[in-house]
């Protein structure tokens, strides 16, 4: 089970439990659960449906790559796109990745950026792997200024 924490957040816990109860006994199956964060709910699921679960934590050497700049803002919904456009206007041609929560918002942001004259690529779970690789390659070469993505 990948992205277990997101499954909880999206309300799929009943579905997950339903599926796990219909699988072979936990003592005779192998169950792997992956999560970027291990909330109490995820650990509870692990102990409920796994046989002697083992926790493996991978620590990053650095949280952010040295050449990557991160900023965080908390705008109201109607201020998000204007804020983004304002920030981009000051970025002087730097390649930029914009992460959003939903595919719908990916499309909305991409349209707004294209209207403003930016060369934009869109990444979401619906984009086939070959196209993802092509978009990333174009982004690296500078053919796309901005990638707008969900957490693919």
C-alpha positions in Angstrom: 0.0 0.0 0.0 1.7 3.2 -1.2 1.0 6.7 0.2 -0.9 5.3 3.2 -1.1 8.7 4.8 -2.7 10.2 1.7 -5.2 7.4 1.6 -6.3 8.3 5.1 -6.5 12.0 4.2 -8.6 11.2 1.1 -11.1 9.1 3.1 -10.2 5.7 1.8 -9.5 4.0 5.1 -12.8 2.0 5.1 -11.9 0.8 1.6 -8.4 -0.2 2.6 -9.7 -2.1 5.7 -12.3 -3.8 3.5 -9.7 -5.0 1.0 -7.2 -6.1 3.8 -9.9 -8.2 5.5 -10.5 -10.1 2.2 -6.9 -11.0 1.7 -5.3 -14.2 3.0 -4.4 -14.2 6.7 -1.8 -11.7 7.6 0.5 -14.5 8.9 0.7 -16.0 5.4 0.8 -12.9 3.2 3.4 -10.2 2.7 2.1 -6.7 3.3 4.1 -3.6 2.6 3.0 -0.2 3.6 4.7 3.0 2.4 4.2 6.5 3.7 6.2 9.7 3.7 4.8 10.4 7.2 3.9 7.8 9.8 0.9 9.2 11.6 -0.7 7.4 14.5 -3.5 6.3 12.1 -1.0 4.7 9.7 0.8 2.9 12.5 -2.5 1.6 13.8 -3.4 0.2 10.4 0.0 -1.5 10.2 -0.3 -3.2 13.6 -4.0 -4.1 12.9 -3.3 -5.8 9.5 0.4 -6.8 9.4 2.3 -9.6 11.0 5.1 -8.2 13.1 5.5 -5.0 11.2 9.0 -3.5 10.9 9.5 0.2 10.6 12.2 1.4 8.2 13.0 5.1 8.3 15.1 6.7 5.5 16.7 10.0 6.6 17.7 12.5 3.9 21.1 14.0 4.3 19.7 17.4 3.6 16.2 18.5 3.5 16.6 20.8 0.5 19.2 20.7 -2.3 21.8 23.5 -2.0 20.7 25.2 -5.2 16.9 24.9 -4.5 15.1 27.9 -3.0 11.9 27.2 -1.1 9.3 29.7 0.1 6.0 29.2 1.7 3.0 31.6 1.6 -0.5 31.2 2.9 -2.8 33.1 0.5 -6.6 32.8 0.4 -7.9 30.7 -2.5 -8.7 33.7 -4.7 -5.2 35.2 -4.1 -3.2 32.1 -5.1 -2.9 32.6 -8.8 -2.3 36.4 -8.6 0.4 35.7 -6.0 2.0 33.1 -8.2 2.0 35.4 -11.2 3.6 38.2 -9.1 6.3 35.9 -7.8 7.0 34.5 -11.3 7.3 38.0 -12.7 10.2 38.6 -10.3 12.0 35.3 -10.9 13.8 36.5 -14.1 13.5 33.4 -16.2 14.3 30.8 -13.5 12.8 27.4 -14.1 10.0 26.8 -11.6 8.0 23.9 -10.3 4.6 24.6 -8.9 2.9 21.9 -6.8 -0.8 21.9 -6.2 -3.3 19.5 -4.5 -5.6 18.5 -7.3 -5.6 17.8 -11.0 -8.4 20.4 -11.5 -6.2 23.0 -9.9 -3.2 21.9 -12.1 -5.3 22.6 -15.2 -6.5 26.0 -13.8 -3.0 27.1 -12.9 -1.5 26.0 -16.2 -4.2 27.9 -18.2 -3.5 31.1 -16.2 0.2 30.8 -16.7 -0.1 30.1 -20.4 -2.4 33.2 -20.7 0.4 35.2 -19.0 2.8 34.0 -21.7 4.7 31.2 -19.9 5.7 27.9 -21.5 4.1 25.4 -19.2 4.1 21.6 -18.7 1.6 19.7 -16.7 2.3 16.6 -14.6 -0.4 14.5 -12.8 -1.1 10.9 -12.2 -3.0 10.8 -15.5 0.1 11.6 -17.5 1.7 8.4 -19.0 5.3 7.7 -17.9 6.8 8.4 -21.3 5.1 11.8 -21.5 6.3 12.6 -17.9 9.9 11.8 -18.9 9.5 13.9 -22.1 8.1 16.9 -20.1 10.9 16.6 -17.5 13.5 16.5 -20.3 12.0 19.6 -21.9 12.0 21.3 -18.5 15.6 20.5 -17.9 16.6 21.8 -21.4 14.8 25.1 -20.7 12.1 24.5 -23.3 9.5 24.7 -20.6 9.8 27.5 -18.0 7.3 26.0 -15.5 6.0 22.6 -14.5 2.7 22.5 -12.7 2.2 19.2 -10.9 0.3 17.3 -8.3 2.3 15.0 -6.1 2.2 12.5 -9.0 
